[in-house]
Amino acid sequence: MRSARGLMLAYTATIADPDATAALFADDGVIELPYLASIGLPPRIAGPDEIRAFIVGLLKMVPDFGFDHVAIFIDTPDQAFGEYSVDRSTVTGRPFSQTYAGRLVAEQGKIKLLRESLDLVRAARAVLPNGVADIPAHG
């Protein structure tokens, strides 16, 4: 049975393979990306099928998406916290350079929860047609 650390390493290694990545998640496993709500996207992707579809969509925007420089800072049998970076180009040729922070909760050898954060402004500049101008104003 994989530990949280093993699952985080597997997730970061297989992110470019939607089927392999989705298979790491429990049937009720989720990825939470709270920052996506600010650009009108669902902040919670639940279950292997939705996770697979999300990664397929990500790969359409950043075809050679992959994580580099994985560092795990907290490592217990059922939780891991780490940072992992990506430095690629989008389909439009814009740079997509991020450092993600992720907290992973494991249950019975599968990912139950992966909550990630990144710099939304940098992501918007890379993938939205008008960059940060496409982020809805709040207030």
FENVEN-V393939 format. One record per pair of residues at least 12 apart in sequence whose ideal C-beta (glycine too) atoms are under 7 Angstrom apart, sorted by the first residue. I is the first residue (numbers start at 1). J is the second residue. D is the distance in Angstrom with one decimal. If there is no record, write none. Layout:
# FENVEN-V393939
i=I j=J d=D
i=I j=J d=D
This chain:
# FENVEN-V393939
i=1 j=108 d=6.8
i=1 j=109 d=3.7
i=2 j=109 d=4.8
i=3 j=77 d=5.3
i=3 j=106 d=6.6
i=4 j=75 d=7.0
i=4 j=76 d=6.5
i=4 j=77 d=6.5
i=4 j=78 d=5.5
i=4 j=79 d=5.2
i=4 j=80 d=3.9
i=4 j=104 d=5.3
i=4 j=106 d=4.0
i=5 j=72 d=5.7
i=5 j=75 d=4.6
i=5 j=80 d=4.9
i=7 j=24 d=5.9
i=7 j=104 d=6.0
i=7 j=106 d=5.3
i=7 j=111 d=5.3
i=8 j=72 d=6.1
i=8 j=80 d=4.5
i=8 j=82 d=5.6
i=8 j=102 d=6.9
i=8 j=104 d=4.9
i=9 j=70 d=6.7
i=10 j=24 d=5.6
i=11 j=24 d=5.7
i=11 j=111 d=6.8
i=11 j=114 d=6.9
i=12 j=67 d=4.2
i=12 j=70 d=4.8
i=12 j=84 d=5.0
i=15 j=55 d=6.8
i=15 j=65 d=6.3
i=15 j=66 d=6.2
i=15 j=67 d=5.8
i=16 j=59 d=6.7
i=16 j=65 d=5.9
i=16 j=66 d=5.2
i=18 j=52 d=4.5
i=18 j=55 d=4.1
i=18 j=56 d=5.1
i=19 j=52 d=6.4
i=21 j=51 d=6.9
i=21 j=55 d=5.6
i=22 j=48 d=4.1
i=22 j=51 d=4.7
i=22 j=52 d=3.9
i=23 j=48 d=6.7
i=24 j=110 d=6.6
i=24 j=111 d=5.2
i=25 j=48 d=5.1
i=25 j=51 d=5.6
i=25 j=110 d=6.1
i=25 j=111 d=4.7
i=26 j=107 d=6.1
i=26 j=110 d=3.9
i=26 j=111 d=6.5
i=26 j=112 d=5.3
i=27 j=47 d=6.3
i=27 j=48 d=6.9
i=28 j=47 d=6.7
i=29 j=47 d=7.0
i=29 j=110 d=6.1
i=29 j=111 d=4.9
i=29 j=112 d=5.3
i=29 j=113 d=6.9
i=30 j=44 d=5.7
i=30 j=45 d=6.4
i=30 j=46 d=4.7
i=30 j=113 d=5.7
i=31 j=45 d=4.6
i=31 j=51 d=5.9
i=31 j=114 d=4.9
i=31 j=116 d=6.9
i=32 j=44 d=5.3
i=32 j=113 d=6.8
i=32 j=115 d=4.3
i=33 j=116 d=5.6
i=35 j=117 d=6.5
i=35 j=118 d=6.8
i=35 j=120 d=4.5
i=38 j=120 d=6.2
i=38 j=135 d=6.2
i=39 j=124 d=6.6
i=39 j=135 d=5.6
i=40 j=136 d=6.5
i=61 j=90 d=5.5
i=61 j=91 d=6.2
i=61 j=127 d=5.2
i=62 j=88 d=5.3
i=62 j=90 d=5.4
i=62 j=96 d=5.1
i=63 j=91 d=6.4
i=64 j=88 d=5.5
i=65 j=86 d=6.4
i=65 j=88 d=6.0
i=66 j=86 d=6.6
i=67 j=84 d=4.1
i=67 j=85 d=6.8
i=67 j=86 d=5.7
i=68 j=85 d=5.2
i=68 j=86 d=6.5
i=68 j=87 d=6.4
i=69 j=84 d=6.7
i=69 j=85 d=4.8
i=70 j=82 d=6.2
i=70 j=84 d=4.5
i=71 j=83 d=5.2
i=78 j=105 d=6.4
i=78 j=106 d=5.0
i=78 j=107 d=6.9
i=79 j=104 d=6.8
i=79 j=105 d=5.5
i=80 j=104 d=4.8
i=81 j=103 d=5.0
i=82 j=102 d=5.9
i=83 j=99 d=5.7
i=83 j=100 d=6.6
i=83 j=101 d=5.4
i=84 j=100 d=5.3
i=84 j=102 d=6.9
i=85 j=98 d=6.5
i=85 j=99 d=4.6
i=86 j=98 d=5.3
i=90 j=126 d=5.3
i=90 j=127 d=5.7
i=94 j=125 d=7.0
i=94 j=126 d=4.9
i=95 j=126 d=6.4
i=96 j=126 d=4.2
i=97 j=122 d=6.8
i=98 j=118 d=4.8
i=98 j=119 d=6.2
i=98 j=122 d=6.1
i=98 j=123 d=6.5
i=100 j=116 d=5.2
i=100 j=117 d=6.9
i=100 j=118 d=5.0
i=101 j=116 d=6.8
i=101 j=117 d=5.0
i=102 j=114 d=5.9
i=102 j=115 d=6.9
i=102 j=116 d=4.6
i=103 j=115 d=4.9
